[in-house]
Amino acid sequence: MENSTELTFTTAGTSSNEIGTKMESLPAYQAGLLIWKIVPPLMLTFGTIGNVLSIMVLTKKSNRNNTSALYLSTLAVSDLVSLYTGLLRQWIIYMFNYDIRNIGFLICKIHLFFVYFSLDFSAWLLVAVTFDRVVKTCFPHVAKTTFTRKTAAISISTVGLVLLFLNCHVFYGMGTVATVTNYTTTVNECTYLSVKYKKFFQTVWPWLDFAVYSCLPFLLLLTGNLVIIVRLFKSFKATHTAKNKISSTSCTLIILNTVFLMSTTPVSIFLIGYPYWSENASSNKMAALNLIWSFVNILMYTNNAINFLLYCLSGSKFRKELKQIFQKCCKFK
C-alpha cells in the first residue's frame, strides 16, 4: 500500500548518493516523475466531483432504506479520505519536494494511520456490501427482516473498529527521532522509533497489509461474485422484471469488485517484492522500480477515483437519480 516514505529509491552502500544522482537522470526515473506531477491533480479533480455526486445520489430520501446505498455512500467518503491523504501527499512530494508528514510528529502518526485505514476501509466496505447482496440475492425473505439499514450501520462500525485496531501500531511505532553526534543534533521526521519496529514495518507489515488489503478481500469478493453470477444465471428463467431487479445492483457490484481487484493487487505485490528487488540494485534497475512504483500507485488510487463512473455505466437507477439532481439544480437557477 502507500508507503513512499520508506521507498527512497536509492541503493545501499557507500556509493548510494552517486547511484541515486545517476538514477535521477535516467529516462525511466524522469517518466515516473512526470506521472506523479501530471496525473494526481486530474484524478483528484475527477475523484472529488465523482465521490461528492455519489454521496448526493446515494443519500437521497429514496435510498434511505437501501442498505447498499449506505455502504456505497460510506465507501465514497472513505475514497475521498484516501485520495486526499495518500494521493495528494504524493503529488506534493514530487511537485514541491515537501512531505506534509514532516509538519510534526502528530501529523506524521495521524496521516500515516488514515492512509492505511481509509484504503483498508474501502476494501472491506466492498466485501460487506457484496456479502449483503449475496444474502439478499440467495435468501431474499430472510434478508428483508434481518439485513436492515441498522444492521448495515452496525456492520460498517464493526469493520471500522477492527481496522482501527489493526492499523493503530503506527501511533506508537512512528514519530520524530533526534540523534546527537559530536554536539550536533540531527532530527529525523516521521521515521521509525525503534530498530525492532523498523524490522516489523519493512518485513512483517507488508505481508499483513497484503492479506488485509488485497488477499482476503480478493478471496471473499471472488467468492461473492461467483455466487451472484450463478444466481443471475439461474434467474434467466424468471420473469423479465425479476431479472432486472436482481441484476441492477448486482452487476454494479461485480464491476466494482473486478476493478478493485485489478487495481489494488499490483501495489501490494510490489511492496512485498521491493526489499528483495532493490537490494544491491543498479541505478538503471532503481529507475525502473521508481517507474513501476508510480504506475502501481496511480492504478491503486484510480480505484478510489472512478467508482462514480462505474455507477453511471452500470446502474440505471443511479443515472436516473443523478439526472433528477441536475434537473433540480437547473430549475433552482
C-alpha atoms as a printed R data frame, in Angstrom:
    type eleno elety resid chain resno       x       y       z
1   ATOM     1    CA   MET     A     1   0.000   0.000   0.000
2   ATOM     2    CA   GLU     A     2   1.002   3.673   0.231
3   ATOM     3    CA   ASN     A     3   4.461   3.613   1.718
4   ATOM     4    CA   SER     A     4   6.646   6.075  -0.172
5   ATOM     5    CA   THR     A     5   8.425   7.332   2.936
6   ATOM     6    CA   GLU     A     6  10.196   4.010   3.087
7   ATOM     7    CA   LEU     A     7  10.778   3.689  -0.666
8   ATOM     8    CA   THR     A     8  13.700   6.056  -1.129
9   ATOM     9    CA   PHE     A     9  14.771   4.581  -4.476
10  ATOM    10    CA   THR     A    10  18.456   4.581  -3.660
11  ATOM    11    CA   THR     A    11  20.727   1.612  -3.266
12  ATOM    12    CA   ALA     A    12  22.577   0.623  -0.138
13  ATOM    13    CA   GLY     A    13  26.295   1.126   0.190
14  ATOM    14    CA   THR     A    14  28.849   3.901   0.234
15  ATOM    15    CA   SER     A    15  28.114   4.899  -3.332
16  ATOM    16    CA   SER     A    16  24.350   5.292  -2.832
17  ATOM    17    CA   ASN     A    17  24.407   9.069  -3.334
18  ATOM    18    CA   GLU     A    18  26.316   8.723  -6.576
19  ATOM    19    CA   ILE     A    19  23.967   5.990  -7.831
20  ATOM    20    CA   GLY     A    20  20.932   7.998  -6.729
21  ATOM    21    CA   THR     A    21  22.132  11.036  -8.685
22  ATOM    22    CA   LYS     A    22  22.725   8.908 -11.762
23  ATOM    23    CA   MET     A    23  19.290   7.293 -11.386
24  ATOM    24    CA   GLU     A    24  17.540  10.677 -11.394
25  ATOM    25    CA   SER     A    25  18.981  11.473 -14.816
26  ATOM    26    CA   LEU     A    26  17.653   8.270 -16.422
27  ATOM    27    CA   PRO     A    27  14.563   8.336 -18.696
28  ATOM    28    CA   ALA     A    28  12.674   5.761 -16.583
29  ATOM    29    CA   TYR     A    29  13.024   7.881 -13.447
30  ATOM    30    CA   GLN     A    30  12.009  11.055 -15.296
31  ATOM    31    CA   ALA     A    31   8.972   9.260 -16.743
32  ATOM    32    CA   GLY     A    32   7.876   8.231 -13.254
33  ATOM    33    CA   LEU     A    33   8.400  11.790 -12.023
34  ATOM    34    CA   LEU     A    34   6.267  13.128 -14.872
35  ATOM    35    CA   ILE     A    35   3.457  10.727 -13.990
36  ATOM    36    CA   TRP     A    36   3.486  11.920 -10.372
37  ATOM    37    CA   LYS     A    37   3.323  15.572 -11.430
38  ATOM    38    CA   ILE     A    38   0.601  15.337 -14.079
39  ATOM    39    CA   VAL     A    39  -1.832  12.528 -13.188
40  ATOM    40    CA   PRO     A    40  -2.701  13.164  -9.480
41  ATOM    41    CA   PRO     A    41  -4.339  16.619 -10.000
42  ATOM    42    CA   LEU     A    42  -6.555  15.129 -12.714
43  ATOM    43    CA   MET     A    43  -7.507  12.163 -10.529
44  ATOM    44    CA   LEU     A    44  -8.146  14.378  -7.503
45  ATOM    45    CA   THR     A    45 -10.454  16.630  -9.511
46  ATOM    46    CA   PHE     A    46 -12.394  13.769 -11.081
47  ATOM    47    CA   GLY     A    47 -12.442  11.753  -7.858
48  ATOM    48    CA   THR     A    48 -13.687  14.678  -5.784
49  ATOM    49    CA   ILE     A    49 -16.518  15.563  -8.153
50  ATOM    50    CA   GLY     A    50 -17.473  11.923  -8.666
51  ATOM    51    CA   ASN     A    51 -17.473  10.916  -4.999
52  ATOM    52    CA   VAL     A    52 -19.387  14.038  -3.932
53  ATOM    53    CA   LEU     A    53 -22.046  13.381  -6.590
54  ATOM    54    CA   SER     A    54 -22.183   9.726  -5.496
55  ATOM    55    CA   ILE     A    55 -22.821  10.793  -1.898
56  ATOM    56    CA   MET     A    56 -25.570  13.187  -3.061
57  ATOM    57    CA   VAL     A    57 -27.334  10.438  -5.021
58  ATOM    58    CA   LEU     A    58 -26.871   7.612  -2.511
59  ATOM    59    CA   THR     A    59 -28.093   9.651   0.469
60  ATOM    60    CA   LYS     A    60 -31.348  10.794  -1.167
61  ATOM    61    CA   LYS     A    61 -34.631  10.032   0.614
62  ATOM    62    CA   SER     A    62 -35.451   7.359  -1.944
63  ATOM    63    CA   ASN     A    63 -32.367   5.414  -0.805
64  ATOM    64    CA   ARG     A    64 -32.861   5.713   2.936
65  ATOM    65    CA   ASN     A    65 -33.975   2.095   3.312
66  ATOM    66    CA   ASN     A    66 -31.422   0.791   0.832
67  ATOM    67    CA   THR     A    67 -28.563  -0.895   2.699
68  ATOM    68    CA   SER     A    68 -26.365  -0.988  -0.418
69  ATOM    69    CA   ALA     A    69 -26.699   2.795  -0.708
70  ATOM    70    CA   LEU     A    70 -25.475   3.202   2.887
71  ATOM    71    CA   TYR     A    71 -22.433   1.020   2.214
72  ATOM    72    CA   LEU     A    72 -21.607   2.767  -1.043
73  ATOM    73    CA   SER     A    73 -22.065   6.300   0.312
74  ATOM    74    CA   THR     A    74 -19.688   5.410   3.163
75  ATOM    75    CA   LEU     A    75 -17.337   3.994   0.543
76  ATOM    76    CA   ALA     A    76 -17.397   7.332  -1.307
77  ATOM    77    CA   VAL     A    77 -16.378   9.160   1.896
78  ATOM    78    CA   SER     A    78 -13.579   6.654   2.504
79  ATOM    79    CA   ASP     A    79 -12.390   7.055  -1.085
80  ATOM    80    CA   LEU     A    80 -12.203  10.833  -0.631
81  ATOM    81    CA   VAL     A    81 -10.091  10.376   2.506
82  ATOM    82    CA   SER     A    82  -7.772   8.016   0.602
83  ATOM    83    CA   LEU     A    83  -7.323  10.469  -2.252
84  ATOM    84    CA   TYR     A    84  -6.634  13.479  -0.032
85  ATOM    85    CA   THR     A    85  -4.337  11.743   2.446
86  ATOM    86    CA   GLY     A    86  -2.463   9.433   0.076
87  ATOM    87    CA   LEU     A    87  -2.507  10.721  -3.486
88  ATOM    88    CA   LEU     A    88  -2.375  14.426  -2.599
89  ATOM    89    CA   ARG     A    89   0.657  13.870  -0.366
90  ATOM    90    CA   GLN     A    90   2.473  12.018  -3.149
91  ATOM    91    CA   TRP     A    91   1.815  14.845  -5.603
92  ATOM    92    CA   ILE     A    92   3.076  17.478  -3.132
93  ATOM    93    CA   ILE     A    93   6.257  15.437  -2.566
94  ATOM    94    CA   TYR     A    94   7.093  15.107  -6.252
95  ATOM    95    CA   MET     A    95   5.885  18.569  -7.252
96  ATOM    96    CA   PHE     A    96   7.225  20.691  -4.413
97  ATOM    97    CA   ASN     A    97   9.750  18.369  -2.739
98  ATOM    98    CA   TYR     A    98   7.932  18.657   0.582
99  ATOM    99    CA   ASP     A    99   6.368  15.943   2.741
100 ATOM   100    CA   ILE     A   100   3.397  17.099   4.850
101 ATOM   101    CA   ARG     A   101   4.201  14.363   7.373
102 ATOM   102    CA   ASN     A   102   7.212  16.432   8.399
103 ATOM   103    CA   ILE     A   103   4.976  19.162   9.832
104 ATOM   104    CA   GLY     A   104   5.106  17.448  13.222
105 ATOM   105    CA   PHE     A   105   5.108  14.080  14.927
106 ATOM   106    CA   LEU     A   106   1.323  14.118  15.476
107 ATOM   107    CA   ILE     A   107   0.651  14.860  11.802
108 ATOM   108    CA   CYS     A   108   3.059  12.044  10.918
109 ATOM   109    CA   LYS     A   109   1.184   9.494  13.022
110 ATOM   110    CA   ILE     A   110  -2.337  10.649  12.153
111 ATOM   111    CA   HIS     A   111  -1.671  10.968   8.436
112 ATOM   112    CA   LEU     A   112   0.017   7.578   8.132
113 ATOM   113    CA   PHE     A   113  -2.830   5.957  10.066
114 ATOM   114    CA   PHE     A   114  -5.563   7.475   7.909
115 ATOM   115    CA   VAL     A   115  -3.847   6.456   4.677
116 ATOM   116    CA   TYR     A   116  -3.735   2.804   5.705
117 ATOM   117    CA   PHE     A   117  -7.110   2.881   7.457
118 ATOM   118    CA   SER     A   118  -9.041   4.513   4.612
119 ATOM   119    CA   LEU     A   119  -7.622   2.193   1.956
120 ATOM   120    CA   ASP     A   120  -8.387  -0.878   4.088
121 ATOM   121    CA   PHE     A   121 -11.808   0.510   4.952
122 ATOM   122    CA   SER     A   122 -12.715   0.955   1.281
123 ATOM   123    CA   ALA     A   123 -11.701  -2.638   0.549
124 ATOM   124    CA   TRP     A   124 -13.755  -4.118   3.370
125 ATOM   125    CA   LEU     A   125 -16.775  -1.946   2.636
126 ATOM   126    CA   LEU     A   126 -16.855  -3.628  -0.765
127 ATOM   127    CA   VAL     A   127 -16.694  -7.006   0.976
128 ATOM   128    CA   ALA     A   128 -19.531  -6.010   3.316
129 ATOM   129    CA   VAL     A   129 -21.841  -4.723   0.587
130 ATOM   130    CA   THR     A   130 -21.090  -7.798  -1.557
131 ATOM   131    CA   PHE     A   131 -21.991 -10.113   1.327
132 ATOM   132    CA   ASP     A   132 -25.168  -8.066   1.848
133 ATOM   133    CA   ARG     A   133 -26.059  -8.511  -1.817
134 ATOM   134    CA   VAL     A   134 -25.293 -12.264  -1.746
135 ATOM   135    CA   VAL     A   135 -27.701 -12.799   1.137
136 ATOM   136    CA   LYS     A   136 -30.403 -10.661  -0.469
137 ATOM   137    CA   THR     A   137 -29.970 -12.498  -3.762
138 ATOM   138    CA   CYS     A   138 -29.997 -16.018  -2.320
139 ATOM   139    CA   PHE     A   139 -32.242 -15.553   0.712
140 ATOM   140    CA   PRO     A   140 -34.484 -12.551  -0.048
141 ATOM   141    CA   HIS     A   141 -37.128 -13.339   2.580
142 ATOM   142    CA   VAL     A   142 -34.581 -13.681   5.403
143 ATOM   143    CA   ALA     A   143 -32.659 -10.596   4.300
144 ATOM   144    CA   LYS     A   144 -35.791  -8.436   4.265
145 ATOM   145    CA   THR     A   145 -36.172  -8.678   8.043
146 ATOM   146    CA   THR     A   146 -32.564  -9.270   9.102
147 ATOM   147    CA   PHE     A   147 -30.362  -7.185   6.804
148 ATOM   148    CA   THR     A   148 -31.773  -3.748   7.580
149 ATOM   149    CA   ARG     A   149 -30.161  -0.306   7.485
150 ATOM   150    CA   LYS     A   150 -29.444  -0.652  11.206
151 ATOM   151    CA   THR     A   151 -27.633  -3.941  10.555
152 ATOM   152    CA   ALA     A   152 -25.614  -2.244   7.820
153 ATOM   153    CA   ALA     A   153 -24.638   0.601  10.180
154 ATOM   154    CA   ILE     A   154 -23.502  -1.939  12.806
155 ATOM   155    CA   SER     A   155 -21.529  -3.805  10.140
156 ATOM   156    CA   ILE     A   156 -19.791  -0.603   8.973
157 ATOM   157    CA   SER     A   157 -18.947   0.377  12.570
158 ATOM   158    CA   THR     A   158 -17.562  -3.087  13.336
159 ATOM   159    CA   VAL     A   159 -15.350  -3.068  10.254
160 ATOM   160    CA   GLY     A   160 -14.095   0.397  11.197
161 ATOM   161    CA   LEU     A   161 -13.229  -0.629  14.772
162 ATOM   162    CA   VAL     A   162 -11.367  -3.771  13.652
163 ATOM   163    CA   LEU     A   163  -9.321  -1.820  11.108
164 ATOM   164    CA   LEU     A   164  -8.640   0.924  13.661
165 ATOM   165    CA   PHE     A   165  -7.157  -1.682  15.989
166 ATOM   166    CA   LEU     A   166  -5.171  -3.295  13.164
167 ATOM   167    CA   ASN     A   167  -3.561  -0.041  11.987
168 ATOM   168    CA   CYS     A   168  -3.053   1.713  15.335
169 ATOM   169    CA   HIS     A   169   0.522   0.408  15.610
170 ATOM   170    CA   VAL     A   170   1.724   3.471  13.660
171 ATOM   171    CA   PHE     A   171   0.819   5.672  16.647
172 ATOM   172    CA   TYR     A   172   3.498   4.130  18.835
173 ATOM   173    CA   GLY     A   173   5.904   2.979  16.114
174 ATOM   174    CA   MET     A   174   6.395   6.152  14.049
175 ATOM   175    CA   GLY     A   175   7.490   9.629  15.105
176 ATOM   176    CA   THR     A   176  10.368  12.095  15.353
177 ATOM   177    CA   VAL     A   177  13.826  10.898  16.372
178 ATOM   178    CA   ALA     A   178  16.661  13.241  17.402
179 ATOM   179    CA   THR     A   179  20.229  11.949  17.470
180 ATOM   180    CA   VAL     A   180  23.269  13.799  18.841
181 ATOM   181    CA   THR     A   181  26.674  13.223  17.227
182 ATOM   182    CA   ASN     A   182  29.693  15.329  18.172
183 ATOM   183    CA   TYR     A   183  27.449  18.008  19.714
184 ATOM   184    CA   THR     A   184  25.387  18.140  16.502
185 ATOM   185    CA   THR     A   185  21.702  17.270  16.713
186 ATOM   186    CA   THR     A   186  20.076  15.596  13.741
187 ATOM   187    CA   VAL     A   187  16.279  15.391  13.652
188 ATOM   188    CA   ASN     A   188  14.630  12.693  11.540
189 ATOM   189    CA   GLU     A   189  10.976  13.468  10.911
190 ATOM   190    CA   CYS     A   190   8.349  10.736  10.631
191 ATOM   191    CA   THR     A   191  10.643   7.764  10.995
192 ATOM   192    CA   TYR     A   192  10.801   4.537  12.987
193 ATOM   193    CA   LEU     A   193  11.096   4.981  16.738
194 ATOM   194    CA   SER     A   194  12.996   1.712  17.167
195 ATOM   195    CA   VAL     A   195  15.007  -0.786  15.146
196 ATOM   196    CA   LYS     A   196  12.569  -3.514  16.168
197 ATOM   197    CA   TYR     A   197   9.611  -1.597  14.771
198 ATOM   198    CA   LYS     A   198  11.516  -0.807  11.574
199 ATOM   199    CA   LYS     A   199  12.094  -4.521  11.018
200 ATOM   200    CA   PHE     A   200   8.402  -5.220  11.661
201 ATOM   201    CA   PHE     A   201   7.255  -2.436   9.323
202 ATOM   202    CA   GLN     A   202   9.555  -3.441   6.471
203 ATOM   203    CA   THR     A   203   9.345  -7.238   6.648
204 ATOM   204    CA   VAL     A   204   6.223  -8.330   8.558
205 ATOM   205    CA   TRP     A   205   3.751  -5.497   7.965
206 ATOM   206    CA   PRO     A   206   3.793  -5.668   4.117
207 ATOM   207    CA   TRP     A   207   2.584  -9.277   4.350
208 ATOM   208    CA   LEU     A   208  -0.110  -8.436   6.901
209 ATOM   209    CA   ASP     A   209  -1.120  -5.449   4.815
210 ATOM   210    CA   PHE     A   210  -1.245  -7.606   1.681
211 ATOM   211    CA   ALA     A   211  -3.513 -10.087   3.464
212 ATOM   212    CA   VAL     A   212  -5.884  -7.442   4.861
213 ATOM   213    CA   TYR     A   213  -5.929  -5.017   1.933
214 ATOM   214    CA   SER     A   214  -5.747  -7.383  -1.011
215 ATOM   215    CA   CYS     A   215  -5.599 -11.154  -0.410
216 ATOM   216    CA   LEU     A   216  -8.562 -11.705   1.951
217 ATOM   217    CA   PRO     A   217 -10.822  -9.190   0.151
218 ATOM   218    CA   PHE     A   218  -9.795 -10.820  -3.141
219 ATOM   219    CA   LEU     A   219 -10.900 -14.275  -1.983
220 ATOM   220    CA   LEU     A   220 -14.117 -13.030  -0.385
221 ATOM   221    CA   LEU     A   221 -15.059 -10.789  -3.305
222 ATOM   222    CA   LEU     A   222 -14.290 -13.535  -5.814
223 ATOM   223    CA   THR     A   223 -16.492 -15.974  -3.902
224 ATOM   224    CA   GLY     A   224 -19.277 -13.433  -3.532
225 ATOM   225    CA   ASN     A   225 -19.144 -12.500  -7.204
226 ATOM   226    CA   LEU     A   226 -19.311 -16.162  -8.260
227 ATOM   227    CA   VAL     A   227 -22.373 -16.711  -6.068
228 ATOM   228    CA   ILE     A   228 -24.073 -13.632  -7.522
229 ATOM   229    CA   ILE     A   229 -23.211 -14.631 -11.105
230 ATOM   230    CA   VAL     A   230 -24.554 -18.152 -10.587
231 ATOM   231    CA   ARG     A   231 -27.717 -16.686  -9.109
232 ATOM   232    CA   LEU     A   232 -28.087 -14.303 -12.056
233 ATOM   233    CA   PHE     A   233 -27.598 -17.175 -14.483
234 ATOM   234    CA   LYS     A   234 -30.341 -19.181 -12.786
235 ATOM   235    CA   SER     A   235 -32.637 -16.154 -12.838
236 ATOM   236    CA   PHE     A   236 -32.629 -16.116 -16.632
237 ATOM   237    CA   LYS     A   237 -35.628 -18.422 -16.474
238 ATOM   238    CA   ALA     A   238 -37.532 -15.999 -14.274
239 ATOM   239    CA   THR     A   239 -39.605 -13.048 -15.417
240 ATOM   240    CA   HIS     A   240 -38.004 -10.055 -17.108
241 ATOM   241    CA   THR     A   241 -38.886  -7.810 -14.127
242 ATOM   242    CA   ALA     A   242 -37.202 -10.134 -11.649
243 ATOM   243    CA   LYS     A   243 -34.090 -10.276 -13.784
244 ATOM   244    CA   ASN     A   244 -33.745  -6.520 -13.880
245 ATOM   245    CA   LYS     A   245 -34.351  -6.207 -10.146
246 ATOM   246    CA   ILE     A   246 -31.615  -8.698  -9.345
247 ATOM   247    CA   SER     A   247 -29.109  -7.624 -11.953
248 ATOM   248    CA   SER     A   248 -29.117  -3.833 -11.472
249 ATOM   249    CA   THR     A   249 -27.280  -3.592  -8.129
250 ATOM   250    CA   SER     A   250 -25.562  -6.969  -8.513
251 ATOM   251    CA   CYS     A   251 -23.932  -6.080 -11.827
252 ATOM   252    CA   THR     A   252 -22.710  -2.786 -10.364
253 ATOM   253    CA   LEU     A   253 -21.069  -4.670  -7.500
254 ATOM   254    CA   ILE     A   254 -19.452  -7.192  -9.835
255 ATOM   255    CA   ILE     A   255 -17.903  -4.350 -11.857
256 ATOM   256    CA   LEU     A   256 -16.776  -2.502  -8.700
257 ATOM   257    CA   ASN     A   257 -15.197  -5.639  -7.300
258 ATOM   258    CA   THR     A   258 -13.441  -6.513 -10.542
259 ATOM   259    CA   VAL     A   259 -11.924  -3.024 -10.832
260 ATOM   260    CA   PHE     A   260 -10.857  -3.174  -7.179
261 ATOM   261    CA   LEU     A   261  -9.073  -6.497  -7.607
262 ATOM   262    CA   MET     A   262  -7.285  -5.382 -10.780
263 ATOM   263    CA   SER     A   263  -6.190  -2.014  -9.395
264 ATOM   264    CA   THR     A   264  -5.046  -2.906  -5.876
265 ATOM   265    CA   THR     A   265  -3.234  -6.225  -6.204
266 ATOM   266    CA   PRO     A   266  -0.143  -4.894  -8.088
267 ATOM   267    CA   VAL     A   267   0.860  -2.363  -5.379
268 ATOM   268    CA   SER     A   268   0.661  -4.995  -2.632
269 ATOM   269    CA   ILE     A   269   2.846  -7.371  -4.639
270 ATOM   270    CA   PHE     A   270   5.318  -4.562  -5.371
271 ATOM   271    CA   LEU     A   271   5.750  -3.651  -1.695
272 ATOM   272    CA   ILE     A   272   6.414  -7.277  -0.797
273 ATOM   273    CA   GLY     A   273   8.992  -7.710  -3.544
274 ATOM   274    CA   TYR     A   274  10.669  -4.292  -3.304
275 ATOM   275    CA   PRO     A   275  13.124  -5.094  -0.463
276 ATOM   276    CA   TYR     A   276  14.443  -8.033  -2.488
277 ATOM   277    CA   TRP     A   277  14.453  -6.344  -5.901
278 ATOM   278    CA   SER     A   278  16.179  -3.204  -4.628
279 ATOM   279    CA   GLU     A   279  18.996  -4.952  -2.762
280 ATOM   280    CA   ASN     A   280  22.330  -4.050  -4.412
281 ATOM   281    CA   ALA     A   281  20.378  -2.835  -7.443
282 ATOM   282    CA   SER     A   282  21.974  -0.710 -10.154
283 ATOM   283    CA   SER     A   283  20.808   2.808 -10.922
284 ATOM   284    CA   ASN     A   284  19.020   1.526 -14.055
285 ATOM   285    CA   LYS     A   285  17.087  -1.034 -12.037
286 ATOM   286    CA   MET     A   286  16.206   1.514  -9.349
287 ATOM   287    CA   ALA     A   287  14.935   3.921 -12.007
288 ATOM   288    CA   ALA     A   288  12.772   1.137 -13.424
289 ATOM   289    CA   LEU     A   289  11.448   0.338  -9.941
290 ATOM   290    CA   ASN     A   290  10.588   4.007  -9.478
291 ATOM   291    CA   LEU     A   291   8.603   3.971 -12.727
292 ATOM   292    CA   ILE     A   292   6.760   0.799 -11.688
293 ATOM   293    CA   TRP     A   293   6.077   2.340  -8.272
294 ATOM   294    CA   SER     A   294   4.385   5.325  -9.903
295 ATOM   295    CA   PHE     A   295   2.266   3.045 -12.107
296 ATOM   296    CA   VAL     A   296   1.037   0.750  -9.322
297 ATOM   297    CA   ASN     A   297   0.246   3.720  -7.066
298 ATOM   298    CA   ILE     A   298  -1.742   5.570  -9.718
299 ATOM   299    CA   LEU     A   299  -3.520   2.312 -10.530
300 ATOM   300    CA   MET     A   300  -4.397   1.838  -6.854
301 ATOM   301    CA   TYR     A   301  -5.789   5.355  -6.428
302 ATOM   302    CA   THR     A   302  -7.744   5.003  -9.667
303 ATOM   303    CA   ASN     A   303  -9.959   2.602  -7.748
304 ATOM   304    CA   ASN     A   304 -10.797   5.419  -5.299
305 ATOM   305    CA   ALA     A   305 -11.475   7.925  -8.080
306 ATOM   306    CA   ILE     A   306 -13.635   6.199 -10.695
307 ATOM   307    CA   ASN     A   307 -16.421   4.477  -8.730
308 ATOM   308    CA   PHE     A   308 -18.803   7.265  -9.788
309 ATOM   309    CA   LEU     A   309 -18.122   6.428 -13.430
310 ATOM   310    CA   LEU     A   310 -18.780   2.745 -12.731
311 ATOM   311    CA   TYR     A   311 -22.102   3.584 -11.053
312 ATOM   312    CA   CYS     A   312 -23.137   5.619 -14.086
313 ATOM   313    CA   LEU     A   313 -22.149   2.891 -16.535
314 ATOM   314    CA   SER     A   314 -23.827   0.021 -14.706
315 ATOM   315    CA   GLY     A   315 -26.692   1.483 -12.655
316 ATOM   316    CA   SER     A   316 -29.821   2.701 -14.440
317 ATOM   317    CA   LYS     A   317 -31.391   3.827 -11.143
318 ATOM   318    CA   PHE     A   318 -28.243   5.769 -10.255
319 ATOM   319    CA   ARG     A   319 -28.286   7.547 -13.619
320 ATOM   320    CA   LYS     A   320 -31.967   8.403 -13.190
321 ATOM   321    CA   GLU     A   321 -31.484   9.912  -9.725
322 ATOM   322    CA   LEU     A   322 -28.364  11.780 -10.839
323 ATOM   323    CA   LYS     A   323 -30.387  13.282 -13.692
324 ATOM   324    CA   GLN     A   324 -33.043  14.390 -11.209
325 ATOM   325    CA   ILE     A   325 -30.400  16.178  -9.115
326 ATOM   326    CA   PHE     A   326 -29.124  18.079 -12.146
327 ATOM   327    CA   GLN     A   327 -32.665  18.975 -13.194
328 ATOM   328    CA   LYS     A   328 -33.404  20.394  -9.726
329 ATOM   329    CA   CYS     A   329 -30.198  22.417  -9.837
330 ATOM   330    CA   CYS     A   330 -31.113  23.842 -13.228
331 ATOM   331    CA   LYS     A   331 -34.639  24.766 -12.043
332 ATOM   332    CA   PHE     A   332 -33.187  26.443  -8.956
333 ATOM   333    CA   LYS     A   333 -31.002  28.606 -11.149
